[in-house]
Amino acid sequence: MSQSFDVAVIGLGAMGSAALAELAERGLKVIGFERHYPAHPLGSSHGDSRMIRLAYFEDPSYVPILQRAYAKWRELEQRSEQEVLSVTGVLQIGLPDSDLLRGVLASCALHGLSHEVLDASSTMARFPAFSLDPDEMAVLDPEGGFVRPEIAVSLQVKRAAAAGAVVHFGETITHIDPDHGDVTVVSNHGRCFAKKVIVATGAWINQLVPQLQGKAKPIRQVVAWYHPKQALDAQQGRMPGFIRDEGPGGAFFGFPAIGSDGVKIGRHLHFNQPLDPDEPNAPVDDEDFALLDQFAHHRLPTVASFRHKAITCRYTMMPNENFLIDFLPGTDDIIICSACSGHGFKFASVIGEILADLAQKSTTDLPIGLFAFDRHFPS
Ligand SMILES: Cc1cc2nc3c(=O)[nH]c(=O)nc-3n(C[C@H](O)[C@H](O)[C@H](O)COP(=O)(O)OP(=O)(O)OC[C@H]3O[C@@H](n4cnc5c(N)ncnc54)[C@H](O)[C@@H]3O)c2cc1C
């Protein structure tokens, strides 16, 4: 294989598959490479659910691109006639002066977002799944909900292939060489050439972008599912998704029962354990279970009652937890995308559009200043 393409996309997880679909539908000649298979469980985009929310506590400047992400998910649903995004509301719980609640309320105020502020007792009366301390409060984001990662990635890959993208699974890119006109993309099976290359390789990003060694840090994450004692209280409609600020104990997140697996919970960053992306994740152990069970029994006593399943996953952390989406410094043909830090999936639909804009026009109208290389690493 030594064909030439307009764009080669490396890594077909959440971000790469969205970019490939967008580019193919714009009529560009594109190829996508994935070392595993669509929606596989060895990267960052598996586990049934990813939270989506509009009142973004992390930074209000995410809100306009989130609004676009919602629209793009709805477009994917309409075209595929499959449910990808379910709105359940998201409850953000903490002390009134926590970063979480102050951030949510700042985003709501700046962008005029609908929300409800609830004290501890009215939260528990309305949503019996949750146990709050008397001095805590909650803010309900009615637009919040979850996206189904495996379905979303599979649909994006199908869209790309239907629009004419060449898609190679089971093929690992080992090297990209921008030095001779078009970029040379070398894999374990051969090589091709592309005018632009998008690197969206998740936890493996440092391997093709050595400039990110020591900066983009893959870490191990664990989530667990619990069957409820009170099944009704765990149902969508009765139980929103949630993020809960536990102060020095970190931030936990979770989802109502989806299908028969029950309530899923995890702690953002978990134990912050670095990993080698080429090695299998360390299996879930007693320390992982103890952390999640303790939270479940204390904070979700009637709905997270009987643990029955747990899996590992991978976060790729940037130092400031914002996304990195930019041209590799010194190049105008290699675009790098590390959009994780534990909160990227909800944006995949719009990040596909951003990456396609950068590859096609070298710029985008969407506001991505926060994601620039030099915002992360000023020279
Ligand atoms: C447990 C957990 C919970 C999360 N919760 C949320 C949430 O609630 N809401 C939210 O918005 N986000 C959440 N996230 C974050 C979100 O899932 C990630 O931001 C997102 O999945 C990252 O997508 P990606 O495309 O960058 O990586 P991936 O989906 O992992 O894709 C990268 C792909 O590149 C492939 N690849 C790597 N190297 C090569 C190579 N050399 N050649 C070819 N292919 C290669 C890999 O096989 C992989 O498929 C969570 C993440 C985890 C792990």
The ligand as a Gaussian input file, in Angstrom:
#p B3LYP/6-31G(d) Opt

LIG

0 1
 C      -13.651000       5.281000      33.011000
 C      -13.755000       6.533000      32.190000
 C      -14.823000       7.368000      32.386000
 C      -14.966000       8.522000      31.619000
 N      -16.073000       9.282000      31.818000
 C      -16.322000      10.303000      30.968000
 C      -17.560000      10.976000      31.035000
 O      -18.423000      10.646000      31.855000
 N      -17.777000      11.976000      30.159000
 C      -16.857000      12.348000      29.223000
 O      -17.134000      13.276000      28.454000
 N      -15.662000      11.712000      29.134000
 C      -15.381000      10.702000      29.969000
 N      -14.211000      10.009000      29.886000
 C      -13.177000      10.453000      28.930000
 C      -13.450000       9.968000      27.522000
 O      -13.900000       8.656000      27.518000
 C      -12.202000      10.186000      26.683000
 O      -11.939000      11.574000      26.665000
 C      -12.336000       9.684000      25.262000
 O      -12.800000       8.366000      25.234000
 C      -10.976000       9.802000      24.558000
 O      -11.126000       9.399000      23.215000
 P       -9.849000       9.234000      22.286000
 O      -10.368000       9.089000      20.907000
 O       -8.877000      10.312000      22.575000
 O       -9.160000       7.881000      22.790000
 P       -9.572000       6.385000      22.435000
 O      -11.043000       6.264000      22.295000
 O       -8.866000       5.488000      23.357000
 O       -9.002000       6.217000      20.960000
 C       -7.638000       6.155000      20.655000
 C       -7.499000       5.030000      19.643000
 O       -6.232000       5.065000      19.028000
 C       -5.848000       3.724000      18.760000
 N       -4.407000       3.741000      18.550000
 C       -3.466000       4.076000      19.476000
 N       -2.236000       4.063000      18.925000
 C       -2.395000       3.708000      17.624000
 C       -1.484000       3.530000      16.548000
 N       -0.168000       3.737000      16.703000
 N       -1.969000       3.128000      15.344000
 C       -3.317000       2.931000      15.169000
 N       -4.224000       3.093000      16.183000
 C       -3.764000       3.485000      17.372000
 C       -6.297000       2.988000      20.016000
 O       -6.429000       1.622000      19.822000
 C       -7.631000       3.668000      20.308000
 O       -8.712000       2.974000      19.724000
 C      -14.003000       8.860000      30.650000
 C      -12.906000       8.022000      30.449000
 C      -12.778000       6.858000      31.199000
 C      -11.615000       5.960000      30.952000

